[in-house]
Amino acid sequence: MSYFSQRALNIQPTGVRKMFDMAGDDVISFGLGEPDFQPPPIAIEAFHQAMLDGKNKYTTTAGLPSLRKKIAEDWESYQSGMDENNVCITMSGTNALLNVFMTTVDPGKNVLIPEPYFPLYGPDVGLCGGEDRYYPCKFENEFVPSISDLENLVDQNTVAILYNFPSNPTGGTLNAKQRDDLLEFAKKHDLWIISDEVYDKITFDEEHVSFLGCDYDKIIIVGSFSKTYCMTGWRIGYLLSTNLEAMKQLIKIQYYITACSNDAMQHAVLKTMEEAGDFPAMVSEKFKIRRDLIVRRLNAIEGVECHSPKGAIYVFPKVTVPGMNSEELALELLKDGVLCSPGTAFGKSGEGHLRFAYTIGEEDISKGMDILESTLNRLRNEA
Ligand SMILES: Cc1ncc(COP(=O)(O)O)c(C=O)c1O
């Protein structure tokens, strides 16, 4: 009989992928959080050119110093004085997250994680032998946690708290006061703040509020180019911290995960930042138009209630049909040609919600909303 580790046997596929794998090609897909735009042309040209120029080798573990320096400069409005020593390039935000948990979590320790959540956090903590403890981000509070809920969960074995704003799946964001309260909580309990800010440049109406630049030396930022530069398939992200001891530990661990990131790609991303630095803002403008459309359409449907998120690429409306749970509802929608994710793919408290990624054109968003409306009417009449 084949032997597999408990680690492998225990871990489960995510609910987002489950629905996606069941969907045919002809559905209107609000399923995966993947921008439909291509990266800027300069990125593709520079990638090709870098390979022609022989950039096909290992780089240093932390990545090309020039790219790391550029990333540090990119965050300068939040925190001045950083340089390449404050950045480690990773092969995606996903890689960065595993790295940061491997660096901060031991068996017997626990990490506070938002719920509804991006589905990698908890399993990643579990892979490190730690306990994932979930704090609620409630609809009533625009998906921002309350300090009293956090106080109820923290104990002497809590080593870190993960914050994710703008959030996947809720689109929730913070204002400066809320950020400061969350900062004070972490400081009070001497926790690492792991701040997943991969949607930092996809914000609407208000500027991004970062944990970087706060007066606390236990902050690690998780970054990615996947969404902001529409490079999900390239797999490039990074870790950033003003704490150089943390950087040293993170870089050590990175060696054992991927040794380093892709050489030509790092050159291409540097060129892209230099020459197409306005690309994320352009993409954000387009997402904002879609956000306005989907929120307006959702709120016009009976039994649906939706916030207007100020960031990321998702809405997480409350959708109620008597006698049906969110997974059953998502399956009914799939039968009618719309793929979305049941709220429970992001934790139990997602029950009663659906997640729509507005990563398709406006015409398809409108068609998808027409289908949602007629499916909900049909289900209510049948109930
Ligand atoms: C909140 C959040 N963090 C991290 C990631 C990982 O991004 P990537 O691995 O593509 O860089 C994602 C991807 O969907 C995400 O939504």
The ligand as a Gaussian input file, in Angstrom:
#p B3LYP/6-31G(d) Opt

LIG

0 1
 C       -5.565000      37.692000      -0.866000
 C       -4.630000      36.946000      -1.763000
 N       -3.381000      36.733000      -1.345000
 C       -2.497000      36.073000      -2.102000
 C       -2.864000      35.576000      -3.339000
 C       -1.849000      34.811000      -4.118000
 O       -1.529000      35.428000      -5.331000
 P       -0.404000      34.883000      -6.275000
 O        0.060000      33.583000      -5.758000
 O       -1.012000      34.748000      -7.634000
 O        0.679000      35.911000      -6.239000
 C       -4.159000      35.757000      -3.813000
 C       -4.604000      35.195000      -5.081000
 O       -5.767000      35.097000      -5.407000
 C       -5.072000      36.478000      -2.997000
 O       -6.332000      36.710000      -3.393000

